[in-house]
Amino acid sequence: MYGLLLESINEYIKEAYGESVWKLIRERALCPHHSFVTHQVYGEHEIPKIARAASEVTGIDLPDLMDAFGVTFVSFVGQYGYDRILRVLGRHVRDFLNGLDNLHEYLRFSYPKLQPPSFFCEEESSMGLTLHYRSRRRGFVHYVKGQLRQVGFLFYQTEISVEVLRETDHAEGLTHVVFRLYFNNKAFKINRHNFGNSCSDSLLPVRSDVFFEVFPFNVVFGEDMLIRRVGIGLQNIFEKLEGRRIEESFTLNRPLVKFTWENVLNHTNNLFELVSRLPIERTGLHGKNSVSDEGSGTLMHNKVHGLGVPSIENGYGNGDAAVGNGDQAAPLDTSLELMAFQTITGDAPEGFNTLANENDRCLTLKGQMMFMEDWKSVIFIGTPIMENLEQMFMTGLYINDLSMHDSSRDLVLAGTQQSAELKLALDQEQQKSSKLEESMRMLDVEMKKTDELLYQMIPKAVADRLRKGEASVETCEVFQEVTILFSDVVGFTKICSRITPMQVVSMLNSMYTLFDQLTEKHNVYKVETIGDAYMVVSGAPEKTRFHAHYVADMALDMLRSMKHLQDPSTGETLQIRIGVHSGMVVAGVVGLKMPRWCLFGDTVNTASRMESSGQGMHIHISETTKAHLEEEPYLLVERGTVTIKGKGEMKTYWLKEKVGDQTGEALDTPFLANSSENESDDGSRDSSRISSYNPVFSEDVIKKHRDAPNITIEEEVVQEKTPSQRGTVEGFEVKTIAAVPETKAEKKEETRKPARHRSNLCSLL
């Protein structure tokens, strides 16, 4: 199946439903091609797969969809100039239908591997006709119906109604469909063969020997299918064809019917293609392969495998010299013949010493069957079909064997001159197509990475709306019930004063990578990180009534996971504070440069205050969140009344644990190294849950810098200075603190003091 059919479907789907729908259809049909090359051969199953997938995605019935594909194809081929052929194929609709096989034969020059269907008409009347359709492909009945209707409408301004009378699948793999076409068949004439008697037949006598010389590749056979006479061209190649059954000597390729007398008479309007059953071998007078007998000087003859010694009788008795007649032709040196062939074709073909494929050495004849009433026989008037001069050489034919009254000789010579250029152009086009396909595949990979990165910044549902052209303001939405979590590192400022900036980056990256994987596990959305602050939400952008439960589970897992994170300066386990609050927010995308999906409202401010007023390794929740968790087995401990900046006194609670939860046991092994959520049943990693952007660890960075030339890494211990001193450590401006035990007052100040990032965040609200 050539890409021309597939590309028309591609264009139709993208025009009717959009690029995104075509992408979904390709994915469902497991089709790797973004587009199709018109002259490239694809699998026979591609159109049925795409049609079924399109039916599932669009919800349109498969027959209606195939009908639409057929209608589109007729208009689509006009882009490639084939509409000009369709316009001149027949004067009327009936003429077009009778010439459909001729159209496919013409297309085979551009599409040599084409396997076209076969059509023939019968039971014609002024109201329509019956059309028989045979094909080796199944499932294209409605496709053909759409094509027939569109041809009548587009080229003949005639409305055609198509009815399927019968559909049969034959054992030899053929599908036979009988259509009844209803249309205004004004061109139909009952006696269309009655041309009058303006000229008497007796005034136009033609001798049979002249007739057979004018048409050298004809075959006459009777109702018994026995060959009675063959033309001079066939006699030069085959011996003793006369008296043999025609179906035993030739295979009927077209039309797609059995080779019987009745079928021949019923299909006289169709083009016939006959192929010799046995390959032809070029031989010399002594039975040796003349190509390998260098300098033998023997005359070139032909014989058919299994039919004995080649005949040199012309069978006419008229004394006319026949091509290849050894009695009248002079010897031809083989080397000269090879040189002549090389001069014509430009190079010596492979296989002169070992003959070409047997299929290439079978003679193909294409022509018309005509019933001769006077002879009570059918005559096949054909022309040999040669793809190139090499094939002509292998089959033993010469230019002067072809008829002079038609274009056979001109077509062979002109085709040879153009074939090299066309083949080169086709090869270049196919190379460009292959590169384009590879580029499209690489683009797909990069687009997936881009989408993955985008969805880290903006929720997928919101990003898809922005892609469709919606303004960012239109994405703003009110969420009545969400739960927000804030966390930050206890003593983050002091930790930064004791380590290098690269160690700070590595520490935060390790912690955030761990938290990011927990968000996937608990179905919460990571809003942003600012410094050591980590913010997540549940209930937005996807609404759920379990928003508080998801965040509570997330918070408990965050505390459990801290055992795997260490303070680089002391080697002790890092500690975090967590604050949680539930309420209403407004969410949307803000900004043009670096747009982010942000949350606005008092709920955000309160959740931040819950975190800043909490304690290390504790989950501080508001009374609103506690109300959502009461019906679930969470262990909640009342903290009491706490003064919240900007809110006054609030009653708050500690979330201790989830009763009966065994998750803590699973976290004894570091989550990054072995996560049950990221493993499939067979123990393999689930790539769909793993980001393409890998985390960066300090060890990797140090190793990379050590391997790089002219770069040295010095790990130095920062001396703690007096409380009054201020300085910078590796680009970080910090306030150094003396190494003395913290007093209760200092602990309280550290607990109450909101981080710098928090004040910046709240200023937006």
C-alpha angles and dihedrals in degrees: 000000000000124000092242091081093044094047091054089056090047091053093046095052094046092047095045101037108013139249094286092057091048088053091052091048092050091050093048092046091047088234112159095192121099091190137358134241109233096221097040121101117236133182120288090235096061099089095045090049093049092045093052092047091048090051091053094046098043098034092230118138113259096238092052091048093050089048089054090049090054093049091049094050093062092057094037096059088059088076088067096045097257091121088075089060092048091052094057099036093096140359092225137020091261090054091050093052092048090051099049093106090052089055092055091048090055091050091053089073088065096031106037094176093053116138100196127187122246127240134187134168133224141157092044120183139160088271098053141288145256116260123200115206123192125180141160088225124081129211098036099105095106090040089060091045090057092048093051094050093047094049091053092048098042103041106022103026087231126135111228122195113202124203125183108225099175140356121195133177113211126209093243089065098263126133113213117196126179115207127189110210118201116198141123100284096187092157093065116113125183094215098033091148093056103101095164130247100277089134124033118234089226090067092060107056116168122188114229094234090056091048093051091047092052089051103037095174101054129126125201118199135166136224089278087061090239116142110243102176139001132195125258093256092059092044090059090057106031130040129215096003091144111094094023124111110261095222089055092053100039137034118222108230097169137066098031096241136105115278099251135136093247094050091049092054092046094051103045088125091059131085112251125212120194125186123193111246095219125052121244121240124201109228140171128236091272095051095256124127101264094206092063094041096085113202094358092131092214123151117256114247136163136226136178117238111260098012099099131232116003116259122235095185114111091203096219104088091212095114094238114148113247125204109264095019103148093203094065108024124087121236115271121209110234095221090056090050091052090048091050092050091048090050091054100042099033096237140037109260123236112252101043088123093035109038119241127261112305091240089059090054095053113100115239118203124189124189150096135304116223128182112226108206095195092052096039084224142102120243121205110208106195145164126216114249114220123179093198144345092268091063090047090052092049094050092050097245127139133200093254090057089070123085119269096207095065135046097263095112094044093049094052095048096040091046091053092052093051100036095080093052093044092048091050091049091048092049091050091048092050091050090051090047092052091050090048091051090050091048090050091051091050089047089053091054092048092046090054090052090047091050091049091052092045092051088055088062102032128026114257094242092052093044091053090053091051090050090056089059102262115150116249091242090059090060092064111113138175117236112195097195124032136137121222128199127199126186136174139174118267110239093004093154093055092046090054090052091059102046138052122264090249090056089050090053092047093048094050092043092054092048095045093046088055092047092046091058090049090056089059090050096050101037096242127136123237108226101184149310124232114184106310094342118108121193128191134168137198124198092044140108084004111040118228135162090221094064094121093048093051092050092045091053089046092052093049091050091048090057092047092050094055090082087075095054122077136194103248091213098054106013090235124131115274118244129211137190120223129198126186133188135166130213146093125324140172114229130193148125116279131188136025100237114056093356115205134188105243138183123226132189145073090287090068092051093047093049089052090051090050089058097044092049093047133092134247116283090005131114109224113198134179126239090254092059091044089058090057092051100045096093093051127074096261120139106230125182121196112237096187134231116338128187109236119197110250092005105062121216118355132179109235139179142210118236105216107172147319111261112239093010111143095184092107092068091056090055095060085094115061110269093223093056101043121010119173089207091061097049129084126219092271093053096255122132116263103231093195090070096047123085120233088225106079122210121255120233127197093240090057093049093049091048091049092051092046091053092048117091122252093010124112128187118211118192106202131174114237113229112230112240135203119288091251095057123091126189146143129266115202092328096319116115105220141164109235119219128207118251096251129124113274117249122224089253091055091048090051091049091050090049096049098039110100115222121250093249091054094058089049092052095048092049088069093057 
